[in-house]
Amino acid sequence: MKRFEDILVECIDDIKAGKASVEDCLNRYPSAREQLEPLLRIALEIREPPDVKPAPSFKIKARVRLMDQIHGRQVATRWPWSRYNSQTKPITYIRRFSPSIAGVILAVVLAVSALGAGTAYASQASLPGDTLYPIKLATEQAGMMLVGDDVARAERALSFAGKRVREMVTLAEKGRPQDLNLAAEKYGYALNMTLTEIEQARNRGLDTGNVTALVAEATSRHFLVLDEVWDMVPDQAKTAIAHARNVSETGYFHALAALAKNNTIRATEMNLAAMEGRLNRVRARVAGVEAVEIALQQFEAMSEFGEEISQIAQETGLNVTEVEELVAEATSKHLEVLAEVYDKVPEQAQPAIERAMANLMIRHQRRVQALEQGGAKVPPSPAIPERIQERVEERIQEQERRQEQESTQERQMEGIRSGTTSLGLGVSDGVTRGQQSI
């Protein structure tokens, strides 16, 4: 039985030689018709490239780059924002290939060339789980070796991450949830490749401001698309989408933290826009308890990260007042939106809204007081119904009591540790003195 790749290449060659039509090939291999037809259509739409021969100087540069990839050292990822504490850290992506990996990539390039341009082009329409998908990934990986500097490679890797998200959408639409795990895995790989290239560029002294902003913007869009996929797939496939969302969230925070080092205003505006997107998700899925709770968790994580950006602004002295004004104004609107959806969500989801509002109010009151003391612009108080206001204030009091209890317990434990240490020293001293007397 012929392999699908052989069937595809044979049909492309026969059609281009005038020996058969698309329909002839589909009738010749009816069992492969569904997978074969779209690939044939795509391959035949592509014009043959002109016969271009590389210049000798290009050959020399390509050889130098290949040798640099083979003999280079591994890159260890060290992120500069130590305050950001995430349980999901970027996976180190090795760009400097070992000789064996470089050999494999070179072999893949040669294999793709042997299959012919038609197969390589046709593989670009493949999806995770398809026969040609490994060829698609191999051509992307090989192409990374020929891109310009680290910033350009980061942008290229980010485009691959976008492709993986679109593949997840297509898989969901085609009813292939079994292949979503592979798509989510490859999405994580592409995004971590992006972050590692950015770190490499930063270490080389290159300007990474634009590319980190691109990552933050792209990952915030990925949130929205992954939300749609989550709604489409069966329960057993939601784990894969949740993994992809976690990876996207981690990449978003890392990129935004790097951006905030140089542009706190832009970082703040982007974070507030992403927070608004999470609230829009709550509005859109107001009847779904799980969807509402997940969106609120992401919203609160972004809200907490906004405090990190404010801290960076304080430390760097970059637009401190402007950042606080932006956040204060947005927080008033966020509180109003949460109050608006409070009675629309199921009762089980209301505690999550109360907690989110309580956290926002605590930070908002602190921020407004600081702005008033500095004589800066203060936003109007949010319009919250009295009944909801009372519930939220109860939550705030609960949090304050819990924090006080935790502080008391911590002081007690510190006292016990101090007493134990003192007791241990006393016993030790006594034993020593006794030994000396003997």
Residue pairs with C-beta under 8 A, 6 or more apart in sequence:
2 10
3 131
4 32
4 35
4 36
4 131
4 132
5 115
5 119
5 131
5 132
7 29
7 32
7 36
8 36
8 39
8 40
8 43
8 118
8 119
8 122
8 132
9 115
9 116
9 118
9 119
11 20
11 22
11 25
11 28
11 29
11 36
11 40
12 40
12 43
12 44
12 116
12 118
12 119
12 122
13 116
13 118
14 20
14 24
14 25
15 21
15 22
15 25
15 40
15 44
16 44
20 28
22 37
22 40
22 41
22 44
25 36
25 40
26 33
26 36
26 37
26 40
29 36
35 130
35 131
38 125
39 122
39 125
39 126
39 132
40 122
42 121
42 122
42 124
42 125
43 118
43 121
43 122
46 117
46 118
46 121
48 117
49 117
54 62
62 146
65 145
65 146
66 102
66 106
66 145
69 96
69 97
69 102
69 145
70 97
70 98
70 99
70 102
71 99
72 96
72 97
73 96
74 94
74 96
74 98
75 92
75 93
75 94
75 95
75 96
75 196
75 199
75 200
76 92
77 90
77 92
77 93
77 195
77 196
77 199
78 199
79 89
79 90
79 199
79 254
80 202
80 258
80 261
81 254
81 257
81 258
81 261
83 308
83 311
84 253
84 254
84 257
84 305
84 308
86 250
86 253
88 246
88 247
88 249
88 250
89 250
90 192
90 195
90 196
90 250
90 251
90 254
91 188
91 189
91 192
92 192
92 196
93 189
93 192
93 193
93 195
93 196
93 197
94 101
95 144
95 153
95 193
95 196
95 197
95 200
97 105
105 138
105 141
105 142
105 145
108 138
108 139
108 141
108 142
109 138
109 142
111 138
112 119
112 120
112 135
112 138
112 139
112 142
115 135
119 132
119 135
120 135
120 139
122 132
123 132
123 133
123 135
123 136
123 139
124 136
124 139
126 132
126 133
126 135
126 136
127 133
127 167
127 170
127 171
127 174
127 176
127 179
127 183
128 167
128 171
128 179
128 180
128 182
128 183
128 186
129 171
129 176
129 178
129 179
129 182
137 186
140 160
143 156
144 153
144 156
144 157
144 193
147 153
147 156
149 201
149 204
149 206
150 197
150 198
150 200
150 201
150 204
150 206
151 197
151 198
151 201
151 206
151 207
151 208
151 211
153 197
154 194
154 195
154 197
154 198
154 201
154 208
154 211
154 215
155 211
155 214
157 190
157 191
157 193
157 194
157 197
158 190
158 191
158 194
158 211
158 214
158 215
158 218
160 190
160 193
161 187
161 190
161 191
161 194
161 218
161 222
162 218
162 222
163 190
164 183
164 184
164 186
164 187
164 190
165 187
165 222
165 225
165 226
165 244
166 225
167 183
168 180
168 183
168 184
168 187
168 225
168 226
168 229
168 241
168 244
169 225
169 228
169 229
171 177
171 179
171 180
171 183
172 180
172 229
172 232
172 233
172 237
173 232
177 233
177 234
177 236
177 237
177 240
178 237
180 229
180 233
180 237
180 240
180 241
181 239
181 240
183 240
183 244
184 240
184 241
184 243
184 244
184 247
187 244
187 247
187 248
188 243
188 244
188 247
191 219
191 247
191 248
191 251
192 247
192 251
194 215
194 251
195 215
195 251
195 254
195 255
198 208
198 211
198 212
198 215
198 255
198 258
201 208
201 211
202 208
202 258
208 258
209 259
209 262
209 263
212 255
212 256
212 258
212 259
213 255
213 259
213 263
213 266
213 270
215 251
215 252
215 254
215 255
216 252
216 255
216 256
216 259
216 267
216 270
217 270
219 248
219 249
219 251
219 252
219 255
220 252
220 270
220 273
220 274
220 277
222 244
222 248
223 245
223 248
223 249
223 252
223 274
223 277
223 278
223 298
224 277
224 281
226 241
226 244
226 245
226 248
227 281
227 295
229 241
230 238
230 241
230 242
230 245
230 291
231 285
231 291
233 241
245 298
249 298
249 301
252 274
253 301
253 305
256 267
256 270
256 271
256 305
256 309
257 267
257 305
257 308
257 309
257 312
259 266
259 267
259 270
260 267
260 268
260 308
260 309
260 312
260 313
261 312
261 316
262 318
263 318
264 309
264 312
264 313
264 316
264 318
264 319
264 323
265 318
265 319
265 322
265 323
265 326
267 309
267 312
268 306
268 309
268 323
268 326
268 327
269 326
271 302
271 305
271 306
271 309
272 306
272 326
272 327
272 330
274 302
275 299
275 302
275 303
275 306
275 330
275 334
276 330
276 334
278 295
278 296
278 298
278 299
278 302
279 295
279 299
279 334
279 337
279 338
281 291
281 295
282 291
282 292
282 295
282 296
282 299
282 337
282 338
282 341
282 345
283 337
283 341
285 291
285 292
285 295
286 292
286 341
286 344
286 345
287 344
287 345
287 346
289 345
289 346
289 348
289 349
292 345
292 346
292 349
292 352
292 353
293 349
293 352
296 349
296 352
296 353
296 356
297 352
299 356
300 355
300 356
300 359
303 356
303 359
303 360
303 363
306 327
307 363
309 323
310 320
310 323
310 324
310 327
312 318
313 319
313 320
313 323
313 324
314 320
321 371
321 374
321 376
324 367
324 370
324 371
324 376
325 371
325 376
325 377
325 379
327 367
328 364
328 367
328 368
328 371
328 378
328 379
329 379
331 360
331 363
331 364
331 367
331 379
331 382
332 364
332 379
332 380
332 381
332 382
333 382
334 360
335 357
335 360
335 361
335 364
335 382
335 384
336 382
336 383
336 384
338 353
338 356
338 357
338 360
339 357
339 382
339 383
339 384
339 385
339 388
341 353
342 350
342 353
342 388
345 353
354 391
354 392
354 395
355 395
357 384
357 388
357 392
357 395
358 392
358 395
358 396
358 399
361 392
361 396
362 396
362 399
368 378
368 379
371 377
371 378
372 378
384 392
